[in-house]
Amino acid sequence: MNQKWYLYIVGCKDKSLYTGITKDVNRRVFEHNNDSIKGAKSLKGKKPVKLVYYEEYKSQVGAAQREREIKNWKKEYKLKLIEKASL
């Protein structure tokens, strides 16, 4: 069974951006926003977060490569990517 992977970006209460990968975007955003043990520790105090961008991949490797690429970008480039997609 081919499970899709997603690269996602959430916007935080403090206007910062968080980039990650997951198999289930909605579940992951829920985990970030609720006091789940699985929520990212770096988002503590930045909630609520809102999904602002995502891309679909056929493999975890593809999503992880894209995540690494985007995490190295300046915020202005991430904002341009989000603006082009405008969920």
Phi, psi and chi 1 to 4 in degrees:
 res  aa     phi    psi   chi1   chi2   chi3   chi4
   1 MET       -  127.9 -178.1  173.2  121.3      -
   2 ASN   -88.6  113.8  -76.1  -17.6      -      -
   3 GLN   -94.1  129.6  175.3   69.5   46.4      -
   4 LYS   -76.6  148.7  -66.1  176.6 -175.7  168.7
   5 TRP  -118.8  152.8  -80.7   83.1      -      -
   6 TYR  -130.6  137.2  -61.5   89.1      -      -
   7 LEU   -92.2  136.1  162.6  111.0      -      -
   8 TYR  -138.9  155.4   67.1   94.1      -      -
   9 ILE  -128.2  131.5  -58.9  174.4      -      -
  10 VAL  -114.4  145.5  -67.2      -      -      -
  11 GLY   -94.5  137.3      -      -      -      -
  12 CYS  -103.3  164.4  -55.4      -      -      -
  13 LYS   -55.3  -34.8 -180.0  174.9   73.8  173.4
  14 ASP   -88.6   13.9   68.4   -7.5      -      -
  15 LYS    74.2    6.6  -53.3  -69.5 -172.5 -139.4
  16 SER   -81.1  168.8   63.8      -      -      -
  17 LEU  -121.5  142.3  -61.8  171.1      -      -
  18 TYR  -123.4  131.5  175.2   87.1      -      -
  19 THR  -114.9  136.1  -55.5      -      -      -
  20 GLY  -154.9 -179.0      -      -      -      -
  21 ILE  -129.7  154.7   63.7  169.6      -      -
  22 THR  -164.7  166.8 -174.5      -      -      -
  23 LYS   -90.1  -20.2  -70.1 -178.0 -177.5  179.0
  24 ASP  -139.8  101.1 -175.9  -25.0      -      -
  25 VAL   -63.1  -46.1  175.9      -      -      -
  26 ASN   -61.9  -43.0  -67.7  -36.6      -      -
  27 ARG   -62.0  -42.5  174.8 -171.3   49.8   80.3
  28 ARG   -66.6  -42.1 -165.3   66.4 -178.0  124.8
  29 VAL   -63.4  -41.1  172.4      -      -      -
  30 PHE   -59.0  -45.8  177.3   84.3      -      -
  31 GLU   -61.0  -40.6  -72.0  172.8   -9.7      -
  32 HIS   -64.2  -38.5  -72.3  -42.3      -      -
  33 ASN   -82.0  -18.9  -83.0  -40.1      -      -
  34 ASN  -111.1  160.8  -66.7  -79.3      -      -
  35 ASP   -76.4   54.6  -69.5  -30.4      -      -
  36 SER   -81.1  144.4  166.5      -      -      -
  37 ILE   -64.4  -19.4 -167.6  133.5      -      -
  38 LYS   -89.3   -7.4  -64.4 -179.8 -178.7 -178.9
  39 GLY   -69.1  148.9      -      -      -      -
  40 ALA   -65.5  129.0      -      -      -      -
  41 LYS   -62.9  -31.1  -71.5  176.9 -179.1   57.5
  42 SER   -68.9  -11.6   63.9      -      -      -
  43 LEU   -93.7    0.3  -66.3  178.1      -      -
  44 LYS   -59.9  127.9 -170.7  172.0 -177.3  165.7
  45 GLY    83.7    0.1      -      -      -      -
  46 LYS  -112.8    7.3  -62.2 -177.8  177.5 -172.4
  47 LYS   -86.0  153.2  -60.6  179.1 -119.5  178.0
  48 PRO   -80.3  155.6   29.5  -33.8      -      -
  49 VAL  -108.3  154.3  -59.9      -      -      -
  50 LYS  -131.8  134.3  179.0 -176.5  173.8 -165.6
  51 LEU   -64.5  125.2 -179.2   66.1      -      -
  52 VAL  -119.6  -13.0  -66.1      -      -      -
  53 TYR  -165.5  146.6 -177.6   80.0      -      -
  54 TYR  -155.8  156.8   70.5   92.6      -      -
  55 GLU  -133.8  147.6  -64.2  174.5    0.3      -
  56 GLU  -102.8  139.8 -175.2  178.0  -61.0      -
  57 TYR  -132.7  154.4  -72.3   85.8      -      -
  58 LYS   -81.7  -17.4  -67.6  178.3 -178.1  174.2
  59 SER  -143.1  158.9   70.3      -      -      -
  60 GLN   -63.5  -37.0 -177.4  179.2    9.2      -
  61 VAL   -61.2  -45.8  170.9      -      -      -
  62 GLY   -62.1  -44.1      -      -      -      -
  63 ALA   -65.2  -41.1      -      -      -      -
  64 ALA   -66.9  -37.4      -      -      -      -
  65 GLN   -63.9  -43.3  -72.3  173.1  -23.1      -
  66 ARG   -66.7  -39.1 -178.5   67.7  165.1  155.3
  67 GLU   -59.0  -47.3  176.8 -170.5   25.4      -
  68 ARG   -59.1  -43.2 -149.8  168.6   15.5 -100.3
  69 GLU   -60.6  -51.8  176.8 -174.8    1.4      -
  70 ILE   -67.5  -36.2  -70.3  176.1      -      -
  71 LYS   -62.5  -22.7  -79.6 -172.4  171.3 -175.1
  72 ASN   -86.7   -6.7  -73.7  -41.7      -      -
  73 TRP   -77.8  154.6  -70.4    2.9      -      -
  74 LYS   -71.6  155.5  -67.6 -179.9 -179.5  179.5
  75 LYS   -57.2  -37.5 -175.2  176.8 -179.3 -179.7
  76 GLU   -60.3  -35.5   65.5 -175.5  -77.2      -
  77 TYR   -71.3  -37.7  -62.9  128.0      -      -
  78 LYS   -63.4  -42.1  -65.8  175.9 -169.3  178.9
  79 LEU   -63.8  -36.8  -69.7  171.7      -      -
  80 LYS   -65.8  -40.4  -74.3  180.0 -176.6  176.8
  81 LEU   -61.7  -45.2  178.2   67.6      -      -
  82 ILE   -64.1  -42.9  -67.7  163.5      -      -
  83 GLU   -61.8  -41.4 -173.1 -179.6  -45.7      -
  84 LYS   -62.3  -37.8  -77.5 -177.1 -173.3  176.3
  85 ALA   -83.0  -34.3      -      -      -      -
  86 SER    25.8   87.6   61.9      -      -      -
  87 LEU   -58.2      -  -69.6  178.2      -      -
